[in-house]
Amino acid sequence: MSWPPVLDDYKNDQKIALDDARDDPRITAELGAAASFVQDQRPLFNYAHDPLVLLPDPESDPALMLGTIRLAARYVRRQQSPDGMVQLGDMGAARVSTFDPDIDRLLRIGRFALAVLG
């Protein structure tokens, strides 16, 4: 898997048939947004694959790669509940959490961010 994750990586993770192209433009856009967010939040990787940069490549961190894909999947699902609520049929509505601790843990963001010594 290379950086940034691509549509096939997303489809494999989400168990979507590779020939199912119904949502490809939307998923590709969400993958791009997720990758951009991760690059902003975790700048200590060589995202450009520059041989002169001594930072590690993002492919060397499987959690970063998986977290980016899962973040994109969350963005895709979030479009189904833009107001933060989801309908549960006869049971009424439920609030959708604005964060996912598993994704935060994979990406080391939020309360799982690495400590920075200044």
Long-range contacts (C-beta under 8 A, 24 or more apart in sequence): 1-59, 1-65, 2-59, 3-35, 3-45, 3-47, 3-49, 3-57, 3-58, 3-59, 3-65, 4-31, 4-32, 4-35, 4-47, 4-68, 5-31, 5-35, 5-65, 5-68, 5-69, 5-72, 6-31, 7-31, 9-65, 9-69, 10-69, 10-72, 10-73, 13-66, 13-69, 13-70, 13-73, 14-69, 14-73, 23-76, 26-76, 26-79, 27-72, 27-76, 30-72, 30-73, 30-75, 30-76, 31-68, 31-69, 31-72, 33-72, 33-75, 34-68, 34-69, 34-71, 34-72, 34-75, 35-68, 35-72, 37-71, 38-64, 38-67, 38-68, 38-71, 38-107, 41-107, 41-109, 42-107, 42-108, 42-109, 63-106, 63-107, 63-108, 64-106, 64-107, 66-106, 67-103, 67-106, 67-107, 68-107, 70-100, 70-102, 70-103, 70-106, 71-103, 71-107, 74-100, 74-103
